Amino acid sequence: MMETSIRMLLEKTTELVNRIDTTEYQEWSSLVELRESVLAEAMNKPGLSEEEKQLLRQIGEFDSVVTARMITLKQEAQSGLQKIRNTRMQKKAYQIDYTPDSFFYDIKK
C-alpha cells in the first residue's frame, strides 16, 4: 500500500517535471497535496522498506525543480496582482467622487 502511494507520487512528479513549461498552478497544488498525504502516511508507518526509501530519494531529487517552478508561479501571481492594484488606482484617480443627486445653492449677498 505504502509503496503504491510512493510510486504514484513519483509518477505524478516525473510527469509534471517533464512538461514543466506547460503545467498550471492547480496541477502543482494537487502534487503538493499528494506529497503531503504520502509523507504523512510514511511518518505513521513504523518502518520503510529499502525500496520505499529509494523511491522517496528519487522523488527528493526533483525538489529543486519543483521548488523553482512554484517560486516562478508565485512571482507570476504577485505580478498579476500588482497590475490589478495599479489598474484600480489609475481608475480611481479618474473617477469623480461626488453624488450625482446632490445640489448646490448659490446665495446672493
C-alpha positions as CSV (number, residue, x, y, z in Angstrom):
1,M,0.0,0.0,0.0
2,M,2.7,2.5,1.0
3,E,4.9,1.5,-1.9
4,T,1.9,2.1,-4.3
5,S,1.4,5.6,-2.9
6,I,5.0,6.4,-3.3
7,R,5.2,5.1,-6.8
8,M,2.1,7.1,-7.7
9,L,3.7,10.2,-6.3
10,L,6.9,9.5,-8.2
11,E,5.0,9.1,-11.5
12,K,3.0,12.3,-10.9
13,T,6.2,14.3,-10.0
14,T,8.0,12.9,-13.1
15,E,5.1,13.7,-15.4
16,L,4.9,17.4,-14.2
17,V,8.6,17.9,-14.3
18,N,8.7,16.5,-17.9
19,R,6.2,19.1,-19.0
20,I,7.1,21.8,-16.6
21,D,6.6,24.7,-19.0
22,T,3.0,23.8,-19.8
23,T,1.7,23.0,-16.3
24,E,-0.8,25.1,-14.5
25,Y,-0.9,26.1,-10.8
26,Q,-3.7,23.7,-10.0
27,E,-1.5,20.7,-11.1
28,W,1.3,21.8,-8.8
29,S,-1.1,22.4,-6.0
30,S,-2.5,18.8,-6.3
31,L,1.1,17.5,-6.4
32,V,1.8,19.3,-3.1
33,E,-1.3,17.8,-1.5
34,L,-0.4,14.3,-2.8
35,R,3.2,14.8,-1.4
36,E,1.8,15.8,2.0
37,S,-0.5,12.8,2.2
38,V,2.2,10.4,1.2
39,L,4.7,11.8,3.6
40,A,2.1,11.8,6.4
41,E,1.4,8.2,5.6
42,A,5.2,7.4,5.6
43,M,5.6,9.1,9.0
44,N,2.9,6.9,10.5
45,K,4.4,3.7,9.2
46,P,6.8,2.1,11.7
47,G,9.5,1.2,9.1
48,L,10.0,1.8,5.4
49,S,11.5,-0.9,3.2
50,E,14.7,-0.2,1.3
51,E,12.7,0.1,-2.0
52,E,10.3,2.7,-0.4
53,K,13.3,4.7,0.8
54,Q,14.9,4.6,-2.7
55,L,11.6,5.8,-4.2
56,L,11.5,8.7,-1.8
57,R,15.1,9.6,-2.6
58,Q,14.2,9.7,-6.3
59,I,11.2,12.0,-5.5
60,G,13.6,14.2,-3.4
61,E,15.8,14.6,-6.5
62,F,13.1,16.7,-8.1
63,D,12.7,19.0,-5.1
64,S,14.8,21.8,-6.5
65,V,12.9,21.7,-9.9
66,V,9.5,21.7,-8.2
67,T,10.5,24.5,-5.8
68,A,11.8,26.6,-8.6
69,R,8.6,26.2,-10.6
70,M,6.5,27.0,-7.5
71,I,8.5,30.2,-6.9
72,T,8.1,31.2,-10.6
73,L,4.3,30.7,-10.3
74,K,4.2,32.7,-7.1
75,Q,6.1,35.6,-8.8
76,E,3.7,35.5,-11.8
77,A,0.8,35.7,-9.4
78,Q,2.3,38.6,-7.5
79,S,3.0,40.4,-10.7
80,G,-0.6,39.9,-11.8
81,L,-2.0,41.1,-8.5
82,Q,0.3,44.2,-8.7
83,K,-1.0,45.0,-12.2
84,I,-4.6,44.7,-10.9
85,R,-3.8,47.1,-8.0
86,N,-2.2,49.6,-10.3
87,T,-5.1,49.5,-12.7
88,R,-7.6,50.1,-9.8
89,M,-5.5,53.0,-8.5
90,Q,-5.4,54.6,-12.0
91,K,-9.2,54.1,-12.5
92,K,-9.9,55.6,-9.0
93,A,-7.8,58.6,-9.8
94,Y,-10.0,59.4,-12.8
95,Q,-13.4,58.6,-11.1
96,I,-15.4,61.6,-9.8
97,D,-16.1,61.3,-6.1
98,Y,-19.4,63.1,-5.8
99,T,-23.0,62.1,-5.5
100,P,-24.8,62.9,-8.8
101,D,-28.1,63.6,-6.9
102,S,-26.6,66.4,-4.9
103,F,-27.5,70.1,-5.4
104,F,-25.6,73.2,-4.8
105,Y,-27.3,76.5,-3.9
106,D,-25.6,79.9,-4.5
107,I,-26.7,82.6,-2.2
108,K,-26.5,86.2,-3.3
109,K,-25.0,88.7,-0.9
